[in-house]
Amino acid sequence: MILEDIYNKAFGIENNYKNKKILFIGSESYDGGTITIIEGLSQLGFDIYVYKKTNINSWFCNKIIDNLDNIEENIDFVLSNLHWGTRWSLYNYLNHKVPFILIDNDDRMHDDNISDWKNKYKNYCNVYKFEPPDEIKNMELSPYRWMEDIGNYNPDIVFMGQKYKINTNEIYLPFGINKSYINYIKNNDIINDIKKRYIDIAHFPGPGHYRSIVDNILINCKKQQNMYNIFVDKVYGDMNVEDSIKDYCINDTNIHSWHRWRVCKDYFDKLNDCKIVIYPSVDKPNSPGWDSKRPWEIISQGALILFHILPEFDNSSYPIQEICDISEFKYNDYQDMLNKCELLLKNNDLFERKRKECYENAIKYMTSEPITRYFLWNIQKYTLY
């Protein structure tokens, strides 16, 4: 298994970093994959430095500094992520004495098969405010999205969430299971006893080609037979958020920003009631890709996930397929999906074995610490600093 091999090779890799400190020059946009890495670094004992103000992706652990003089003498690498609001100009104060690491977890560009991070950056410069005044850049809640000139920035490694096989110079980085998801498991019985769950098959609708197909298939199944309890619906409810960022979440009007930290308890409660949850990817190739928060939320709550993966998608360096050998159904083969559901639901012992396998492997390999060790292992493997 690739996951087990990396788990063993990367275990304790954090001890190879002498400072256990990083500088985070981050986007002003919420980014699930970046949060997983920041969370993992913090749990592994790293200090996360940010310049002048807190950041949306690291607020829960970052340390604000006011000076970048000689900062590279005391850190192991500089981390940035894509989208809007990244202070690329701060790199003018650095001498590239430590690795520059970039996380590109943004959606793939429509009609762009490569979706290189540089292409995304250029596109954002065309659609967002370019070089706003400093008073806007220094605000903790910007009134609009903005971009800085990227200058001569050149990352040593690019980690990519929506990585396709054509992206040969990038390393796949999964969104992963954030620590906050684990807090919404109702109790251990939910994990240990499938009888506590009353929904046999579920799919949570949303925009996207593949999601619409699965919605229609399951709705038809629900009409044609009463053997299984099938749930196909959106879930809303009270949104929980930590008090320390509540004002940010309420007042930030930018899409995909502070409000994304709010968690709908009713949604996680519903996941706790599900035996099997279908995740058919988001949309057709290039818009936006496979990875999102949804699959990681599903497996974090002890449901067995069934998914297919687009042929062009490349997560071979850290494959979610290995957490359970029955979870992947053939690409675009929805009869295979239904056959797997029937096989599992008619064989309780098999189902329980596979569901626990799915959950236990997800916790072992797909939470913040193991993914961050994979991240650190790759940095050490591919840089010479």
Secondary structure by P-SEA (a helix, b strand, c coil): caaaaaaaaaccccccccccbbbbbccccccaaaaaaaaaaaaabbbbbbccccccccccbbbbbcccccccccccbbbbbbccccccccccccccccbbbbbcccccccccccccaaaaaaaaaaccccccccccccccccccccccccccccccbbbbcccccccccbbbbbbcccaaaaaaccccccccccccccccbbbbbcccaaaaaaaaaaaaaaaccccccccbbbbbcbbbbbccaaaaaaccccccccccccccaaaaaaaaaccbbbbcccccccccccccaaaaaaaaaccbbbbccccccccccccccccccccccccccaaaaaaaaaaaaacaaaaaaaaaaaaaaaaacccaaaaaaaaaaaaaacccc
